[in-house]
């Protein structure tokens, strides 16, 4: 495309700031909407876990609001701490109370990482000087309400119940103890090996996350001087041209998206379906036109075939000629025409999901066509059991001729054409002879599956009975064993 056809409207310089690349977090609040947000909320406390990049923020609740229930707030505080902690000073080393004022006057929000890799995400600012400043993110977390006061209540109740049970059971119960002794070298090596294995387990990793202490931080409101100084770090102070923009287009693209040897290359010419238009159909012979029409439409009546040919390819096409060529590329099914399975699944073709060969797909589709010639409905599990195809391939084959109705049964795409069957009885009889010739083969597919299950059950019974008989006949009496030992 020429530059004249695509002119440059405006050039906007883009700068990259790395002053906050190790300390820039993006907070998301999935439970909040745009109107009731936390822009003007009062933060009581804020803690961070630097290693796991977790954040905990306590937002103050407006206890003077008419929607605030003081009675419920006192109940929540007593349930969490076990008593009213208003004005109480905790002993040295003891756990601090959840609510110091004796009421639930704050709501805790804890974070969870929405993305593990944020290297492709940046924060951008568009200034009045028509400049874009980008800053890479350290982490992207989602803050959700934490109901830890309920967890403390359950933990405290369990501890009280355990203490009561210990007081009632004063007498010690004698228990059998098994002591095992192992050699020092072998035991030490085994213990060291187990310790190394445990360090890499998921449970050990989660335990380290839980045991990491919270680091208290200061929360600066958005309108303070400190927040404004930190916000200025989002702007780049170095305004120099990027040398990468002077590279050729191919070199710049390789630098932007470097080659990865682990990425599998895709052959652009593999499994590409040919698309035909009206001009291409007119240049084809009639037999090839019928093959393309049946393959694209999946199921057509004879009237529809004639209508498409006369309207788009040849207005003077003969109905007798079309009817003579249709059996070479299609199969008559309840008065309608479907393409042959060899046309739908060409040779050396593999399915997209599991790589099933074309031969297996043809065999499964022929089975489905035969079953539809005998019954108006099919079940997907029935087809999957008889054809032994994976679920994805079974669905693909069924979609070539049928659709799933509201009752979860598969029916043909078009209703039967009784008028065509009455007019062309010879074609219907010829197709029926073909179905009868292949009926035994498709019936054996169902019969083989049923007998296979029965044989498994009978084999297990016979094996268990044979094992019982052999053990009863070959086991010697105890007296014979004792006599041979003394001898």
C-alpha positions as CSV (number, residue, x, y, z in Angstrom):
1,X,0.0,0.0,0.0
2,X,1.3,3.5,-0.9
3,X,1.9,6.1,1.7
4,X,-0.5,8.4,-0.1
5,X,-3.4,6.0,0.5
6,X,-2.6,5.6,4.2
7,X,-1.3,9.0,5.4
8,X,0.1,9.6,8.9
9,X,-2.5,11.7,10.8
10,X,-0.4,12.4,14.0
11,X,2.8,11.2,15.6
12,X,2.7,10.7,19.4
13,X,6.0,10.1,21.3
14,X,6.0,7.1,23.7
15,X,8.3,6.9,26.7
16,X,9.1,4.1,29.1
17,X,9.6,4.8,32.8
18,X,11.3,2.1,35.0
19,X,11.4,4.0,38.3
20,X,8.6,1.9,39.8
21,X,9.1,-1.4,37.9
22,X,9.7,-3.3,41.1
23,X,7.1,-1.6,43.3
24,X,4.1,-0.9,41.0
25,X,1.0,-2.9,41.9
26,X,-2.4,-2.8,40.1
27,X,-5.4,-3.3,42.5
28,X,-8.6,-4.7,41.1
29,X,-11.9,-4.9,43.1
30,X,-14.1,-7.5,41.4
31,X,-16.9,-7.0,44.1
32,X,-17.1,-3.3,43.6
33,X,-18.7,-1.3,40.8
34,X,-17.7,2.1,39.3
35,X,-19.9,4.2,41.6
36,X,-19.3,2.7,45.1
37,X,-15.5,2.5,45.0
38,X,-12.7,3.0,47.5
39,X,-11.3,6.3,46.2
40,X,-12.2,8.3,49.3
41,X,-12.2,5.4,51.8
42,X,-10.3,5.6,55.1
43,X,-7.6,2.9,55.3
44,X,-7.0,1.8,58.9
45,X,-4.2,-0.7,58.2
46,X,-2.2,-2.1,55.3
47,X,0.2,-5.0,55.2
48,X,2.2,-6.7,52.4
49,X,4.0,-10.0,51.9
50,X,6.9,-9.1,49.5
51,X,7.8,-12.7,48.6
52,X,4.3,-13.9,47.6
53,X,3.2,-10.4,46.6
54,X,0.1,-10.5,48.8
55,X,-1.7,-7.4,50.1
56,X,-4.1,-7.0,53.0
57,X,-6.0,-3.7,53.4
58,X,-8.4,-2.8,56.2
59,X,-11.0,-0.2,55.2
60,X,-12.7,1.7,57.9
61,X,-16.5,1.5,58.2
62,X,-18.7,4.5,58.9
63,X,-20.1,3.7,62.3
64,X,-22.1,6.9,62.3
65,X,-24.1,5.9,59.3
66,X,-27.9,5.2,59.7
67,X,-27.3,1.9,57.9
68,X,-24.7,0.8,60.5
69,X,-26.0,-1.8,63.1
70,X,-24.1,-1.3,66.4
71,X,-25.6,-4.5,68.0
72,X,-24.4,-6.7,65.2
73,X,-21.0,-5.0,65.1
74,X,-20.6,-5.8,68.9
75,X,-21.6,-9.4,68.3
76,X,-19.1,-9.9,65.5
77,X,-16.3,-8.4,67.6
78,X,-17.1,-10.6,70.6
79,X,-17.4,-13.7,68.4
80,X,-14.0,-13.0,66.9
81,X,-12.0,-12.1,70.1
82,X,-14.1,-14.1,72.6
83,X,-14.8,-11.0,74.8
84,X,-15.2,-7.3,74.6
85,X,-11.8,-5.8,74.0
86,X,-12.6,-2.1,74.2
87,X,-9.8,-0.4,76.1
88,X,-8.1,-3.6,76.9
89,X,-4.3,-3.9,76.6
90,X,-3.1,-7.3,75.3
91,X,-0.2,-8.9,77.2
92,X,3.2,-8.9,75.7
93,X,3.6,-11.5,73.0
94,X,-0.1,-12.2,72.9
95,X,-2.2,-11.9,69.7
96,X,-3.7,-8.5,69.2
97,X,-7.5,-8.2,69.2
98,X,-9.2,-8.0,65.8
99,X,-11.3,-5.0,66.8
100,X,-9.7,-2.7,69.3
101,X,-12.9,-0.6,69.9
102,X,-15.0,-3.6,70.7
103,X,-17.1,-3.2,67.5
104,X,-16.6,-4.3,63.9
105,X,-15.4,-0.9,62.6
106,X,-13.4,-2.1,59.7
107,X,-13.6,-4.5,56.7
108,X,-10.5,-6.4,55.6
109,X,-9.7,-7.1,52.0
110,X,-7.1,-9.7,51.0
111,X,-5.5,-10.1,47.6
112,X,-5.2,-13.0,45.2
113,X,-3.0,-12.9,42.1
114,X,-5.1,-12.7,38.9
115,X,-2.1,-13.2,36.6
116,X,1.2,-14.9,37.4
117,X,3.0,-13.3,34.5
118,X,2.5,-9.5,34.1
119,X,5.5,-8.9,31.9
120,X,3.2,-8.0,29.0
121,X,1.2,-5.4,30.9
122,X,2.0,-1.8,31.5
123,X,0.3,1.3,33.0
124,X,0.1,4.2,30.6
125,X,-0.6,7.9,31.0
126,X,-1.5,10.3,28.2
127,X,-0.5,13.8,29.1
128,X,-1.7,17.2,27.8
129,X,1.5,17.6,25.9
130,X,0.4,14.6,23.7
131,X,2.9,12.2,25.2
132,X,2.4,8.6,26.4
133,X,4.4,7.4,29.4
134,X,4.4,3.6,30.1
135,X,5.5,1.9,33.4
136,X,5.9,-1.9,33.7
137,X,3.8,-3.6,36.4
138,X,5.2,-5.7,39.3
139,X,2.0,-7.6,40.1
140,X,-1.7,-7.5,39.4
141,X,-3.9,-8.5,42.3
142,X,-7.6,-8.7,43.0
143,X,-8.8,-7.6,46.4
144,X,-11.9,-9.3,47.9
145,X,-13.5,-9.1,51.3
146,X,-12.0,-11.3,53.9
147,X,-14.2,-12.9,56.6
148,X,-11.4,-13.9,58.9
149,X,-13.4,-13.0,62.0
150,X,-15.6,-16.0,61.4
151,X,-12.5,-18.2,61.1
152,X,-11.2,-16.9,64.5
153,X,-14.6,-17.7,66.0
154,X,-14.5,-21.3,64.8
155,X,-10.9,-21.8,65.9
156,X,-11.7,-20.4,69.4
157,X,-14.7,-22.7,69.8
158,X,-12.7,-25.8,68.8
159,X,-10.0,-24.8,71.3
160,X,-12.5,-24.4,74.1
161,X,-14.1,-27.8,73.3
162,X,-10.7,-29.5,73.2
163,X,-9.9,-27.9,76.6
164,X,-13.1,-29.2,78.1
165,X,-12.5,-32.7,76.7
166,X,-9.0,-32.7,78.2
167,X,-10.4,-31.9,81.7
168,X,-12.9,-34.7,81.7
169,X,-10.3,-37.3,80.5
170,X,-7.9,-37.1,83.5
171,X,-6.9,-40.7,83.4
172,X,-4.3,-41.8,81.0
173,X,-5.2,-44.5,78.5
174,X,-2.5,-47.1,77.9
175,X,-1.6,-47.4,74.3
176,X,0.6,-49.8,72.5
177,X,3.8,-48.2,71.1
178,X,5.9,-49.8,68.4
179,X,9.6,-48.8,68.4
180,X,11.8,-49.4,65.4
181,X,15.6,-49.0,65.2
182,X,17.4,-48.3,62.0
183,X,21.1,-47.9,61.2
184,X,22.6,-44.5,61.4
185,X,24.0,-44.1,57.9
186,X,21.1,-45.5,56.0
187,X,18.5,-43.7,58.1
188,X,20.3,-40.4,57.8
189,X,20.6,-40.7,54.1
190,X,17.0,-41.7,53.8
191,X,15.9,-38.8,56.0
192,X,18.0,-36.3,54.0
193,X,16.5,-37.6,50.8
194,X,13.0,-37.2,52.1
195,X,13.7,-33.8,53.4
196,X,14.8,-32.7,50.0
197,X,11.8,-34.2,48.4
198,X,9.5,-32.4,50.8
199,X,11.0,-29.1,50.1
200,X,9.8,-29.2,46.5
201,X,6.3,-30.4,47.3
202,X,3.3,-28.1,46.8
203,X,2.2,-28.5,50.4
204,X,5.6,-27.3,51.6
205,X,5.5,-24.3,49.2
206,X,2.0,-23.3,50.5
207,X,3.2,-23.6,54.1
208,X,6.0,-21.2,53.4
209,X,3.5,-18.8,51.9
210,X,1.4,-19.0,55.0
211,X,4.3,-18.6,57.4
212,X,5.7,-15.5,55.6
213,X,5.1,-12.6,58.0
214,X,3.1,-9.6,57.1
215,X,5.0,-6.4,56.7
216,X,3.1,-3.3,57.9
217,X,3.2,-0.4,55.5
218,X,1.9,3.2,55.4
219,X,-1.1,4.1,53.3
220,X,-0.9,7.6,51.8
221,X,-4.1,9.0,50.5
222,X,-4.3,10.0,46.8
223,X,-4.3,13.8,47.6
224,X,-1.2,13.8,49.9
225,X,2.2,15.1,48.9
226,X,3.8,11.7,49.2
227,X,1.3,10.2,46.8
228,X,2.0,13.0,44.4
229,X,5.7,12.4,44.5
230,X,5.3,8.7,43.8
231,X,2.9,9.5,41.0
232,X,5.5,11.6,39.3
233,X,7.7,8.5,39.0
234,X,5.3,7.2,36.4
235,X,6.6,9.9,34.0
236,X,9.9,9.3,32.2
237,X,12.6,11.9,32.7
238,X,14.8,10.7,29.8
239,X,13.5,12.0,26.5
240,X,15.8,10.4,24.0
241,X,15.0,8.7,20.7
242,X,14.8,4.9,20.7
243,X,17.4,3.4,18.4
244,X,15.1,0.4,17.6
245,X,12.7,2.6,15.6
246,X,15.5,3.3,13.1
247,X,15.8,-0.4,12.2
248,X,14.2,-2.0,9.1
249,X,10.7,-3.4,9.5
250,X,11.8,-7.1,9.5
251,X,14.6,-6.4,12.1
252,X,12.3,-4.4,14.3
253,X,9.7,-7.2,14.2
254,X,12.3,-9.8,15.1
255,X,13.4,-7.7,18.0
256,X,9.9,-7.1,19.2
257,X,8.9,-10.8,18.9
258,X,12.1,-12.9,19.1
259,X,12.2,-16.4,17.6
260,X,11.3,-19.1,20.1
261,X,12.6,-22.5,19.1
262,X,10.1,-24.3,21.3
263,X,7.1,-22.9,19.3
264,X,5.9,-25.4,16.8
265,X,5.8,-24.1,13.2
266,X,2.5,-24.5,11.4
267,X,2.4,-25.5,7.8
268,X,0.2,-23.0,6.0
269,X,-0.7,-25.4,3.2
270,X,-1.8,-28.3,5.5
271,X,-5.5,-29.1,5.8
272,X,-6.6,-26.0,3.9
273,X,-10.2,-26.3,2.7
274,X,-10.8,-25.0,-0.9
275,X,-13.4,-22.4,-1.2
276,X,-15.4,-22.3,-4.5
277,X,-17.4,-19.4,-5.9
278,X,-20.0,-19.3,-8.7
279,X,-17.4,-18.6,-11.4
280,X,-15.4,-21.6,-10.4
281,X,-18.5,-23.8,-10.3
282,X,-19.4,-22.9,-13.9
283,X,-16.0,-24.1,-15.2
284,X,-16.4,-27.5,-13.6
285,X,-18.1,-30.6,-15.1
286,X,-21.5,-31.5,-13.7
287,X,-20.3,-34.4,-11.6
288,X,-17.7,-32.2,-9.9
289,X,-20.4,-29.5,-9.3
290,X,-22.6,-32.1,-7.6
291,X,-19.7,-33.2,-5.4
292,X,-19.0,-29.7,-4.2
293,X,-22.6,-28.9,-3.6
294,X,-23.3,-32.0,-1.5
295,X,-20.1,-31.6,0.5
296,X,-20.8,-28.0,1.4
297,X,-24.5,-28.4,2.1
298,X,-24.2,-31.8,3.9
299,X,-27.8,-32.7,3.1
300,X,-29.9,-31.6,0.1
301,X,-33.2,-32.6,-1.5
302,X,-33.3,-33.2,-5.2
303,X,-35.4,-30.1,-5.7
304,X,-32.8,-28.0,-4.0
305,X,-30.0,-29.4,-6.1
306,X,-31.8,-28.6,-9.3
307,X,-32.7,-25.1,-8.1
308,X,-29.0,-24.3,-7.3
309,X,-27.7,-25.6,-10.6
310,X,-30.3,-23.9,-12.7
311,X,-29.9,-20.6,-10.9
312,X,-26.1,-20.3,-10.5
313,X,-24.5,-22.6,-13.1
314,X,-26.6,-23.8,-16.0
315,X,-30.2,-22.7,-16.6
316,X,-30.8,-25.6,-19.1
317,X,-29.4,-28.5,-17.0
318,X,-31.4,-31.7,-17.4
319,X,-33.0,-33.3,-14.4
320,X,-32.5,-36.8,-15.8
321,X,-28.8,-36.2,-16.2
322,X,-28.5,-34.9,-12.7
323,X,-30.4,-37.9,-11.4
324,X,-28.1,-40.2,-13.2
325,X,-24.9,-38.7,-11.8
326,X,-26.0,-38.2,-8.2
327,X,-25.5,-41.8,-7.1
328,X,-21.8,-41.5,-8.0
329,X,-21.1,-38.8,-5.4
330,X,-24.1,-39.1,-3.0
331,X,-26.2,-41.5,-1.0
332,X,-30.0,-41.5,-1.0
333,X,-31.3,-41.2,2.6
334,X,-35.1,-40.9,3.2
335,X,-35.5,-39.1,-0.1
336,X,-32.6,-36.6,0.4
337,X,-29.0,-36.8,-0.8
338,X,-25.9,-36.8,1.4
339,X,-22.3,-36.9,0.1
340,X,-20.4,-40.2,0.3
341,X,-18.1,-40.6,3.3
342,X,-15.0,-40.8,1.0
343,X,-15.8,-37.2,-0.2
344,X,-16.2,-35.8,3.3
345,X,-13.0,-37.5,4.6
346,X,-10.4,-37.7,1.8
347,X,-7.6,-40.2,1.9
348,X,-4.6,-39.4,4.3
349,X,-6.7,-36.9,6.2
350,X,-6.5,-36.8,10.0
351,X,-9.0,-35.4,12.5
352,X,-8.1,-32.1,14.1
353,X,-8.8,-33.1,17.7
354,X,-7.0,-36.5,18.2
355,X,-5.6,-37.4,14.8
356,X,-8.0,-40.2,13.9
357,X,-7.4,-41.5,10.4
358,X,-9.8,-41.0,7.5
359,X,-10.5,-44.7,7.3
360,X,-11.9,-44.8,10.8
361,X,-13.9,-41.6,10.2
362,X,-15.4,-43.1,7.0
363,X,-16.3,-46.3,8.8
364,X,-18.1,-44.4,11.6
365,X,-20.0,-42.2,9.2
366,X,-21.2,-45.1,7.1
367,X,-22.4,-46.7,10.4
368,X,-24.4,-43.5,11.2
369,X,-25.9,-43.3,7.8
370,X,-27.0,-47.0,8.0
371,X,-28.6,-46.4,11.5
372,X,-30.4,-43.3,10.2
373,X,-31.9,-45.4,7.4
374,X,-33.5,-47.7,10.1
375,X,-34.4,-45.2,12.8
376,X,-35.2,-41.4,12.9
377,X,-33.1,-40.7,16.1
378,X,-29.6,-41.6,17.4
379,X,-27.8,-41.1,20.7
380,X,-24.3,-39.9,20.9
381,X,-23.2,-42.5,23.5
382,X,-24.6,-45.2,21.3
383,X,-22.6,-44.1,18.3
384,X,-19.4,-43.6,20.4
385,X,-19.8,-47.2,21.8
386,X,-20.3,-48.8,18.4
387,X,-17.6,-46.9,16.5
388,X,-15.0,-46.6,19.3
389,X,-14.3,-43.0,18.3
390,X,-13.3,-40.3,20.8
391,X,-16.1,-37.9,21.9
392,X,-14.8,-35.0,19.7
393,X,-14.6,-37.1,16.5
394,X,-18.0,-38.6,17.2
395,X,-19.5,-35.1,17.5
396,X,-17.8,-34.1,14.2
397,X,-19.2,-37.1,12.3
398,X,-22.7,-36.6,13.6
399,X,-22.7,-33.0,12.6
400,X,-22.1,-33.9,8.9
401,X,-25.6,-35.3,8.6
402,X,-27.6,-34.5,11.8
403,X,-28.3,-32.0,14.5
404,X,-29.1,-32.4,18.2
405,X,-32.7,-31.5,19.1
406,X,-34.2,-30.4,22.4
407,X,-34.5,-33.9,23.7
408,X,-30.7,-34.5,23.4
409,X,-31.4,-36.9,20.4
410,X,-29.7,-36.5,17.0
411,X,-32.0,-36.3,14.0
412,X,-31.3,-35.6,10.3
413,X,-30.9,-32.0,9.1
414,X,-33.9,-32.3,6.7
415,X,-37.2,-34.2,7.1
416,X,-37.9,-37.1,4.7
417,X,-38.9,-36.3,1.2
418,X,-41.8,-38.8,0.6
419,X,-42.7,-37.3,-2.7
420,X,-39.3,-38.1,-4.2
421,X,-39.4,-41.6,-2.8
422,X,-42.8,-42.3,-4.4
423,X,-41.7,-40.8,-7.7
424,X,-38.4,-42.7,-7.9
425,X,-39.1,-46.1,-6.5
426,X,-36.2,-47.8,-8.4
427,X,-33.6,-45.5,-6.8
428,X,-35.1,-46.3,-3.4
429,X,-35.0,-50.0,-4.0
430,X,-31.4,-49.9,-5.2
431,X,-30.3,-48.0,-2.1
432,X,-32.2,-50.5,0.1
433,X,-30.4,-53.4,-1.5
434,X,-27.1,-51.6,-0.6
435,X,-28.2,-51.2,3.0
436,X,-29.2,-54.9,3.3
437,X,-25.8,-56.0,1.9
438,X,-24.0,-54.0,4.6
439,X,-26.5,-54.6,7.4
440,X,-24.7,-57.6,8.8
441,X,-21.4,-55.8,9.1
442,X,-22.9,-52.8,11.0
443,X,-25.0,-55.1,13.2
444,X,-21.8,-57.0,14.1
445,X,-20.3,-53.7,15.5
446,X,-23.1,-53.5,18.1
447,X,-23.0,-57.2,18.7
448,X,-19.3,-57.3,19.2
449,X,-19.4,-54.6,21.8
450,X,-22.2,-56.3,23.8
451,X,-20.6,-59.7,23.8
452,X,-17.2,-58.2,24.8
453,X,-18.8,-57.0,28.0
454,X,-20.4,-60.3,28.8
455,X,-17.2,-62.2,28.1
456,X,-15.3,-60.1,30.6
457,X,-17.8,-60.9,33.4
458,X,-17.8,-64.6,32.6
459,X,-14.0,-64.7,32.4
460,X,-13.7,-63.2,35.8
461,X,-16.1,-65.7,37.3
462,X,-14.3,-68.6,35.7
463,X,-10.9,-67.4,36.8
464,X,-12.0,-66.9,40.4
465,X,-13.6,-70.4,40.4
466,X,-10.5,-72.0,39.0
467,X,-8.3,-70.3,41.6
468,X,-10.5,-71.6,44.4
469,X,-10.4,-75.2,43.0
470,X,-6.6,-75.1,42.6
471,X,-5.9,-73.7,46.0
472,X,-8.2,-76.3,47.6
473,X,-6.6,-79.3,45.8
474,X,-2.9,-78.3,45.9
475,X,-2.6,-77.1,49.5
476,X,-1.2,-79.9,51.7
477,X,-2.5,-80.6,55.2
478,X,-0.6,-79.2,58.1
479,X,0.3,-82.6,59.5
480,X,2.3,-83.5,56.3
481,X,4.3,-80.3,56.6
482,X,5.3,-81.0,60.2
483,X,6.3,-84.5,59.4
484,X,8.6,-83.5,56.6
485,X,10.2,-80.8,58.7
486,X,11.1,-83.3,61.5
487,X,12.5,-85.7,59.0
